[in-house]
Amino acid sequence: MDVLAWVRDADPALRWQVERDLAGEPPSVWEATRARIATEGFGARLLDRQDPDGRWAGGAYFPAGFRGGEDQPWTATTWSLNALREWGLDGAVLRGTAELLARNCRWEYDDLPYWNGEVDCCINAWTLANGVWLGADVTGIADWFVEHHLPDGGWNCAWVEGSTRSSVHSTLNALKGLLAHETATGGTPASRDARLAGEEYLLERGLFRRLSTGEPIAPWVREFGYPFRWRYDVLNAAAYFRDAGRPDERLAEAIALIRAARQPDGTWLQQRTDSGRVWFAVDVGAGQPSKWLTLFATRVLNWWDAR
């Protein structure tokens, strides 16, 4: 099978990344494909779901009217912005959305203003990344991460319950948000130090081992699934270190796990899927070859092998 041709035959949100990062096409090619996100496929479909007040599904983190009793839905504003940003949509397409959300969107937690963030590390990380992408003032959220940095180097959404030990899930999401902020603004000395400390927290554990025993944290560290959403696994974490440009040798074991998951035909399988309401499916079901995971894994391995 020609894996490159197979993964390239995809929605513009995926295709442009294949053209740029795997096929080595010139900017004139992949930039033209990237521009199509706003008018074709996944991007256009999700943009069509935006409410006139700037929100999606009438809510910040949960859709309007959600009261629990069902699996986490993935249709509200934060999840929709995450998807569009991660797919590579030009933030200018959503011109005016930041202002609309400042006026009309409040967090379900304590009715807090949207661009001020709330108390959850992961939610604040996505809001930080989405804010710099859309041009909102999210300086306060970047400062929040510095203030809520735990002594062991990372972050934990359970800090509000008194936890003083970091979580790999929370730490990875925090790192992504801080990297997006730093890339866009340069960050501050304190936010850069916090991000590097968070990287050390993961690297000391080789991305997947307990620091206390050296044993794997849990089976899910090697269960790859797209969309990543809030979940941690070694592919998701290694993709962050690629984006951060840090090919640290302590990643070697995690890279080996990613390499071992490659199928004989050169693809990677979807190993888990999240239940819950979605606007539409963007990848295959569990057990099937995933173009998204094949892109991420191939990109990570190419980066690592070229170091």
Salt bridges, closest charged atoms under 4 A:
GLU19 OE2 - ARG8 NH2 3.70
GLU19 OE2 - ARG15 NE 2.91
ASP21 OD1 - ARG20 NE 2.80
ASP21 OD1 - ARG242 NH2 3.91
ASP21 OD2 - ARG299 NH1 2.67
GLU25 OE2 - ARG8 NH2 2.81
GLU40 OE1 - ARG36 NH2 3.03
ASP53 OD2 - ARG55 NH2 2.84
GLU70 OE1 - ARG277 NE 3.10
ASP111 OD1 - ARG106 NE 3.77
GLU182 OE1 - ARG195 NE 2.87
GLU199 OE2 - ARG195 NH1 2.75
GLU199 OE1 - ARG246 NH1 2.76
GLU200 OE2 - ARG246 NH2 2.52
GLU200 OE2 - ARG250 NH2 3.01
GLU204 OE1 - ARG205 NH1 3.53
ASP233 OD2 - ARG272 NH2 3.64
ASP243 OD1 - ARG242 NH1 3.12
ASP248 OD2 - ARG246 NH2 3.82
ASP248 OD1 - ARG250 NE 2.86
GLU249 OE2 - ARG307 NE 3.01
GLU253 OE2 - ARG209 NH2 2.80
ASP274 OD2 - ARG229 NH1 3.34
ASP274 OD1 - ARG231 NE 2.57
ASP274 OD1 - ARG272 NH1 3.92
ASP305 OD1 - ARG259 NH2 2.87
